[in-house]
């Protein structure tokens, strides 16, 4: 078992030893650290630190838990020549991500009856659930365009505005995408799923801004206390899952593959044929996800406008930000005082740019990037802001959510005999779910304490608190 040494109240170091090429750092308090000893998170993090070309340290965010390959909540940055790219460092749901939209409404203007009507209308209008098809059936040409253009495809067809792209990570499209690197099976799975929510931890949530901690950043983000906001969490659906599966199988047979002791970390040099193809296919899947969230956002705007009887200007459902979770990206970071291009794998982690970064929209230049941290169905979610310390210390990375405390199997067992809808209703949260199984898997106790996760990031200075929201109505797949 890997041992951790305490650095301070928010950081723990795994010293470099054996086959490790760098140390590892875990962002956690004592309680969260003890919880990691119950699964394979630390062993997986150690495996990341053993990979060729890693520009250390290997990192685990406070929401970390065991995943496939990298721990979920894991971050690893690699030299583009001497390093690797690994599907296990990105995950199956490529660019699973979250976006936050603010409105011009105060939550108390809406009222409980209309919240219920909104939840019903969203559940009826937005395709959700395992394998559920999307609202948009695509021809081959259209799908190929989406894989290159990302969210701009939807905006170009009246599904949103130019400002939606401005407030998207990478402006809603990763460069280097190549549809020819995506298998026919992956294309088939994605063709009918554009504009669908999916299942698992994906959701739509109406919430109220309950507290403001950083008035300056909140003003820049357009958030105010009492405001009605909408959270949206979805990814690349079956297309992204198939891309990951395809390249794991190809790597298993490829002579260029690098085979570390943990077979889930199988990887390739970025410049090898299989490495180049994976990066191109991964970017295409990420762009499908950006477009998917854009289509879902527009569907939500239309539902809220119809139920509340408001036009777009009165509703004002504008994008605060959209961030990706599961990606490997070419980025420039300071290493040893010099700017260097790296391939940064974020697996269940999110970008957290500090003030002044050139990729930030002008409106956010003075404060930093919104870092969106959704909780579970029954507790808070947080808006934080990236910092200069994150850029210097974590390759501009932070946690992506509360992080699971139970496996889905454990959660279903714990939920037996309980009426979760009634329990959430007692907390004044309206819930609509396509499946009782999903509701059980996503029960609040299945997740870590999001307040605790956010306190660690705030205390460590890698993403500081701006605002807290409380759920009012949640739609699950």
N, C-alpha and C positions, 0 to 999 in steps of 0.2 A: 504494500500500500504506500502510495506517495505521501510524504510528510510535508506539512506546511509550517513555515516560520512566520510569526506575526511581524508585519512591518509597522502598522499602526491600527487604529480602530476600524479601518475600512479596506485594508490591503493585506494579503498574505502571499508569501513567496514560496514557490517550490524550487529549491536549489537545483542547479544544473549538475547532473550526475549520470554515470553510465553512458547510454547512447544519446542522451539529450544534447542537442546542439545549442541550447539556450535555456535560461530559467523560464519559469512560468509565474504569472501573477494572477491571483484570484481576488476579485473585488467582493467583499462580504463582511458581515459582522460575525461575531463568534457563533451565534445561533445558526446562521445560514451555512457557515463553514462546517459545523457539526453535521448538518443535514446532508452535505455532500459525501460524507463518509459511508452513507447507506447505499450508494449506487456506484456506477462506474465512471462518474464525471471526472474525477482526478486522474484515473488511469487513462481515460481518453485524452485529457489535457496533456498528460505526459507524452502520449503518442504523438500529439501535434508538435511538441517541442523537439521530437526526434526527426522530423521530416527535413529533407535536404533543402538548403537555401533559405531556411526561415530567418527572418530578420526579427529577432526577439524583442521582448518576451512573447511567449504564447499567453493568451489572455482568456480568462473566464469572467463573465459579467455576473452581477448578483442574482440574476434569474437563472443561472446555469443549472442544467440537469442532464442526465445521460441521454445521448441521441444516437445517431448513426454516423460513425466516423468521428467527426468533431463532436464534442459535447454541444448541446443546444445552449446558446449563450457564449459560444467560443469564437475567438478572433485569432487569425494567424495571417501575418504579412510575409510575402515571399519575394525574393529576388526574381525578376522576370527571365533571367538567363540561367542562373544556378539553382533556382527553386522549382516549385511544382505548381500544378493546378489539380485539385481533387474534388470530384463530385461529392464525396463524403464531407467536404468542408463547406459545401453549399446547401445540400439537402435535396429532398424529393420535391418539396413545394417551392420551386425556384421563384424568387421575388414574392413570396408571401409577404405582404406589407400592409400598412395601415395608413389611412388618411383621416384628417379631421376637417370638418366644415363648420363654419360659424354661421349663425343666422342673424337677422335683424329683430328677432322676437325674444321676449323674455319668457322663460319657461312658465311662469305663473299665469301668463296670458293664455296659454294653451288649454290648461285644465285637464283633469283626469279622464273625462269622457272622450275628449278629442285625442288624448294620448292612446287610449285603447283603440280608437278608430284608426289612428295612424299605424299602430302596430299591426292591426288586421290588414290594412291596405298594403303595407310594405310586405307582409308575409304572403299576400295574395298576388302581388305584382312582381316580386323579385324571385326568379328561380333559385331555389336553395335546396340542398340536400345531397347525399351521396350520388354521384353519377348524373345529377340533374342537368338537363340541357339548358342552354342559355336563351336569352331573348332574341339573339341575332344569329341566324343561320348563314354561314359564310361560304362564298364560292372560293375556289382555290386561289384565285388572284387576290381576293380581298384578304384572305388569311395571310398570304405571303407579304402583303403590304403592312399588315398589323405587326408581323414579326420584325419588320425593319423600322417602322414609324412609331410604334408604341402608342401612347395616349394621343398623339397628334392625329392618328387615323380617326378616332372618334370625334375629336374637336373639329376636324376638317369636314365632318358630316353633320355638323350642328349639334353634336352631343357635348356641349360645354363651350368654354371661351378660352381665348389666348391666355388669360390670367391663370387658368387651371394648369397650363403647362409651365408657366413661370414659377409656380409654387410647388412643383413636383421635383423630387430628386432626379438629377440628370435630365431635367426638363421632360421627363416621362419617356425616355428612350435611351438604352445603353448603346454605345457605338459598337461596331464590329459584328452585328448580328448577320447571320447568313441562313436563310431558310433551307438552303440545300444541305446544311449540316443536320437538319431535323428529319427524323425518320418519317416514312409514310404513316406508320402506326401512330406516332405522336401527333402528326397533322390531323389524322382522322379523329383522334380523341379531342383535339381542340376545336375542330371545325364547328361543332354545335354547342360550345360552352362559353362563348363570349357573352358577357353580361350576366354571369351566374355567380352566386355567392359561394357554393360548395358547402361542406359540412365541417366537422371537427371544431376547431377553435375560431372559425370564421363567423363574423357577425355583423349586423347593423345595429347601432345603439343610438337612441335619442337620450341626451343627458343635459344636465344643468351645470353651469359653471358655479361651483359652490364656494370656492375660495381663490383668492389671488394672492400670491406670495411675492411676485416681482412685477410691480405696476408698470415699469418701463417696458419690459419685454412683453407683458400682456397687451399693452397699448399697441406695440409694433405688430403683434399677432392679431390684433382686432378683437381681443377677448375682454369681456367685462363680467362682473359678478351677476348671477341671475340669468345669463344668456342661455338660450336653447342652442345646443350644438349637436352635430351628428358625427359619430365615429363609424368607420367602415374598414373591415379587415377581410381581405381575400387575397388570392394569389393566382398562379398560372394553371390551376386545375389539372385535368388529366394530361394536358400537353407537357407541362413541366415535370410531372411525375414520370412520364414516359421518357423524356429526355434523360433524366437521371438514370433510370433503369437501363436504357439503351447503352449509355456510356460506361456504366459499371460493367456490363456484359462485354462491351468491346475492349475495355481495358484488361479484363481477365484473360483475353487472348492476344493482346497487342504486344509485340516485342519491345516497344518503347516504354511500356508501363513500369513504374517503380512500385515494388511490392514490399511495403514495410511489414513488421510482425503483425500489426492489426490489419487484417485484410480489408476492413471497411475504409481504411485510409489509402487504398490503392490510388495511384496518382500518375501524372505524366509531366515531362518537361513542357512548359508552355509553348515552346517553339516546335515541338514534335508534331507530326500530322494529327495524331489523336488529341494532343493538347490544344492545338489550334481549333480543331473541329468542335471540341467540347466547349471552349470559350465562345465560339460563334453560335452554337446551339443554345447554350445557357443564356446568352444575351437575347436571342430570339424569344426564348421562353419568358425571360424577364420583361420584354416588351409586350408580350401577350398579357402579362399580369398588369402592367401599367395601364394598358388599354381596357382591361377588364374592370379595374377600379374606376376608370373614367366613365365607362358605360353605366356601371352601378350607381355612381354619383348622380349622373343625369336622371336615371330612373327614380332615385330618391327625391330629387328636386321636383320631378313631375308629380310624384305621389303626394308629397307635402303640399305642393301648390294646389292640387285638386282637392284634397281633404280639408285644407284650411281656407280654401277660396281666395288664395293670394297669387298675384302675378310674381314673376321672377324678381322684379325690383323690390317689391314689398317683402318678399321672403328673404332675399339677400343671402342665399345659401352659398357662400364663397369659400374657396379652399384655403385653409390655413397652411397645410403642408401635406405631402405624401412621401412616406419613407419606405424603402425596401428593407427586408430582413435577410433573406437567404440569397446572397450573391457573392461572386468573386469579381472584383473590379480593379482595373488599372488606375492607380491614384498616385499623386506625388506627396511625399511626406519628408519631413526633416529627419535624417538619420546621421548621427554624429556631426551635427551642425551643417550638413549639406543636404540639399533637396535631391531626393532619389525616387525614381518610379518603382512602385511595388505592386504586386497583385495581392490585394487585401481580401481574404475570405472572411465573411461575416455569416455565421451560422446561428440564426436566432439572436442576432444582434443588429443594432441600427447605427447609422451614421450620426455623428454629433459634431458638426463643424462649429468652430468658434467664430467670434466677430471678425469681420474683415476678410473672410475667405472669398476668393473670386467667384466661386460657384454659387454663392448665396444671392438671392434676389436683393435688389437695392434696398427694399423696405426692411430687410433683416440684417443688413451689413453692420449696423451699429450694435446689435445685440447677440447675434448668433442664430444657428439653425433650430427651429422647433424640433424637439425630440419627443416623440409620442409614445406613451407607455400605458397601453390599455391594461385594466385589471380583469376581474372576472365579472360574471353577470350580476353579482350582488354587492360589489364593492366599488371603490373609486377607480378612476383612471386619472393619469397625470399628463400635463404638458410641461416639459422641461425645456432647457435650452443648452445647446452645446457650448463648449468653453475652449479657451486657449490651452488649458491644461489637458483636455481630451486630445487636442491635436498633437501635443507634445508627448503624451503618455500612452494613449490607447489607439493610436492610428485613427483618431477622431471617431471613436466607437463608444457605444453605451448599450445598456440593456434594452430589450425590445418588448418587455411585458412583465407580468408577474412570475411566469415560469411555473411549470407543473410541479406539484408536490406529491401527486399520486399518478400512477399509470392509469390509462383508461380502464383497464380491467379492474384495478383496485377501486376506482371511482364508481363503476357500475355496481360493484359488490356493496360499497358503502351506501349507495342510494336506494338499495332494495327496501321496499315497504314505505318509502317516503314520498310525499307529494311535493315535489320541488317547485312546481308552479305556485302552489299555495304558500310555500315558505317564502318565495320571492315576492309574491303579492303582499305578504305581511310586511315586507321591507319597502312596499310601495314601488315595486318594479313589475311592469307588465312584460310577460315573456311569451313569445310565440316560437315554437320549434317544430320543424318538419318531422322530427323523430324524438320519441321519448328516450331512446338510446343515447342520442347526442346530448340531450339535456342532462342525463345521468353522468356521462363522461365529462361534461363541462361544469359540473356542480361547483359552487364556490370553494368548497373545501379541497377540491382537486388542485388548487393553485396556491402558491406561496403568498404571503402577505405583501401586497403591492406597496403598501405604505413603507414597509421595511426595505424592500428593494430600492425604492426611490430615495429613502433616507441614506442608504449606502452611497448611491451615486452622487447625491447632493453633498454628503460629508466628504467624499473623496474629491469632489470638485470637477467631475468629468461631465456631469449634466445636472444643472441646478434647477430647482423647482420654480415654475412660473404660475401654474394654476392647477386646481383639482376639480374634476367633474364627478357628478354622482349620476348613476343610471336611472332612467325613468321608464324606458321601454326598450326591449331587446328582441331582435329577430335572429334565430339560429337556424342552421341548416338541418 
